[in-house]
Amino acid sequence: MKEPTSCVFWDDPERATKGPLHEKFELLETYLKDDNWWRYLLKCRECGQRYVFEFYEERDWEGGDDPQFSTWIPVETDQDVASVRSLRRAELQIFRPSLHHDWPKGGPRRIYWVAGDGQIRSAPASVIGKSAEALFGLRRLVAWLRRLKSHH
């Protein structure tokens, strides 16, 4: 999958998270819609770039402040869409490039792109240039997912 360099969200990822989703994206398909877990095929209203989008919220029954995570994976072909739409949550992390909006419990929110080469871009200065694997421990996750996939 290619980096969506002509999409407005490539250079301004914060823009994807401001205001209602339907103002920035057209809903093309709904794959999953639950109280705290959504997966859609969206199209940017400005440039037409398609994204497989996922929102997930972990419920915190004790103190509220539910952690929330959103991921946009740019897709070009119907084959790209088919390869992404029905994956498990953790499996989405192997797709690059991808736009992330993470809001962990008690922590600051982060909005960033993981580029095709695995480098973080368009993020707070403290994480730009670090690899996603180093920052978020994805290398072990990816290796585990590949092992799991090879056994099935």
C-alpha positions as CSV (number, residue, x, y, z in Angstrom):
1,M,0.0,0.0,0.0
2,K,1.3,3.4,-0.9
3,E,1.6,6.5,1.3
4,P,-1.4,8.8,0.6
5,T,0.8,11.9,0.0
6,S,-1.9,13.7,-1.9
7,C,-4.4,13.4,0.9
8,V,-4.9,16.3,3.3
9,F,-4.4,14.0,6.3
10,W,-0.9,13.0,5.2
11,D,0.5,16.4,6.1
12,D,-2.1,17.3,8.7
13,P,-3.1,14.1,10.6
14,E,-4.7,16.1,13.4
15,R,-7.3,17.2,11.0
16,A,-8.7,13.7,10.7
17,T,-9.5,13.7,14.4
18,K,-11.2,17.1,14.7
19,G,-15.0,17.2,14.5
20,P,-17.4,14.5,13.4
21,L,-16.1,11.8,11.2
22,H,-18.9,12.2,8.6
23,E,-17.8,15.8,7.9
24,K,-14.4,14.6,6.6
25,F,-15.2,11.1,5.3
26,E,-18.0,9.5,3.3
27,L,-19.0,6.1,4.7
28,L,-18.8,3.5,1.9
29,E,-19.2,0.3,3.9
30,T,-19.7,-0.8,7.5
31,Y,-17.9,-4.0,8.5
32,L,-18.4,-3.9,12.2
33,K,-20.5,-1.6,14.4
34,D,-20.6,-2.3,18.2
35,D,-20.8,0.1,21.2
36,N,-17.0,0.3,21.5
37,W,-15.6,-1.2,18.3
38,W,-16.3,0.1,14.7
39,R,-14.7,-0.8,11.4
40,Y,-15.6,1.1,8.2
41,L,-14.5,1.7,4.7
42,L,-14.3,5.5,4.3
43,K,-13.5,7.9,1.6
44,C,-11.9,11.3,2.1
45,R,-14.3,14.0,1.0
46,E,-11.5,16.2,-0.3
47,C,-9.4,13.9,-2.4
48,G,-11.3,10.5,-2.6
49,Q,-8.6,8.5,-0.9
50,R,-10.2,5.4,0.7
51,Y,-9.3,4.2,4.2
52,V,-10.2,1.1,6.2
53,F,-10.9,2.8,9.6
54,E,-11.2,1.2,13.0
55,F,-12.2,2.7,16.3
56,Y,-11.8,0.7,19.5
57,E,-12.5,1.8,23.0
58,E,-11.4,-0.3,26.0
59,R,-14.0,0.0,28.8
60,D,-12.7,1.1,32.2
61,W,-15.5,0.1,34.6
62,E,-13.7,1.4,37.6
63,G,-12.6,4.9,36.8
64,G,-13.9,5.9,33.4
65,D,-11.3,7.6,31.3
66,D,-11.7,4.8,28.7
67,P,-8.6,4.3,26.4
68,Q,-9.5,4.9,22.8
69,F,-7.7,3.9,19.6
70,S,-8.4,4.8,16.0
71,T,-6.5,3.6,12.9
72,W,-6.9,4.6,9.3
73,I,-5.2,2.4,6.7
74,P,-5.1,3.9,3.2
75,V,-6.3,1.4,0.5
76,E,-6.2,1.8,-3.2
77,T,-7.7,-1.4,-4.7
78,D,-10.6,-3.6,-3.8
79,Q,-7.9,-6.3,-3.2
80,D,-6.3,-4.0,-0.6
81,V,-9.7,-3.6,1.1
82,A,-10.3,-7.3,1.1
83,S,-6.9,-8.0,2.7
84,V,-7.6,-5.6,5.6
85,R,-11.3,-5.5,6.4
86,S,-11.8,-8.7,8.3
87,L,-8.5,-8.9,10.2
88,R,-8.2,-9.0,14.0
89,R,-7.5,-5.8,15.8
90,A,-3.8,-6.7,16.4
91,E,-3.3,-7.8,12.8
92,L,-4.0,-4.3,11.6
93,Q,-0.8,-3.1,13.2
94,I,1.3,-4.8,10.5
95,F,-0.2,-2.6,7.7
96,R,1.8,0.5,6.7
97,P,1.3,3.2,6.1
98,S,-1.3,3.9,8.7
99,L,-2.6,6.9,10.6
100,H,-3.1,6.4,14.4
101,H,-5.0,8.4,17.1
102,D,-4.2,6.9,20.4
103,W,-5.7,8.2,23.7
104,P,-4.4,5.9,26.5
105,K,-5.9,6.0,30.0
106,G,-4.5,8.8,32.0
107,G,-2.1,9.8,29.2
108,P,-1.9,12.4,26.5
109,R,-3.4,11.6,23.1
110,R,-1.0,10.9,20.2
111,I,-1.8,11.4,16.5
112,Y,0.9,10.1,14.1
113,W,1.5,8.3,10.8
114,V,3.6,5.1,10.7
115,A,5.1,5.5,7.2
116,G,5.8,2.6,4.8
117,D,9.3,2.3,6.1
118,G,8.1,1.9,9.7
119,Q,9.2,5.4,10.8
120,I,6.9,7.7,12.8
121,R,6.1,10.9,11.1
122,S,3.7,13.8,11.8
123,A,3.9,13.3,15.5
124,P,5.1,15.1,18.6
125,A,8.8,16.0,18.3
126,S,9.6,13.4,21.0
127,V,8.7,10.5,18.7
128,I,9.4,11.7,15.2
129,G,12.1,9.5,13.5
130,K,11.7,6.6,15.9
131,S,10.6,3.4,14.5
132,A,7.1,2.1,15.3
133,E,8.7,-1.1,16.5
134,A,11.0,0.7,18.9
135,L,8.3,3.0,20.2
136,F,5.4,0.6,20.6
137,G,7.0,-2.8,20.6
138,L,5.3,-3.9,17.4
139,R,8.2,-6.0,16.1
140,R,7.4,-8.8,18.6
141,L,3.7,-8.5,17.8
142,V,4.3,-8.7,14.0
143,A,6.6,-11.8,14.5
144,W,3.9,-13.5,16.6
145,L,1.2,-12.7,14.0
146,R,3.3,-14.1,11.2
147,R,3.9,-17.3,13.2
148,L,0.2,-17.6,13.9
149,K,-0.6,-17.1,10.3
150,S,1.9,-19.7,9.1
151,H,0.4,-22.3,11.4
152,H,-3.1,-21.8,9.9
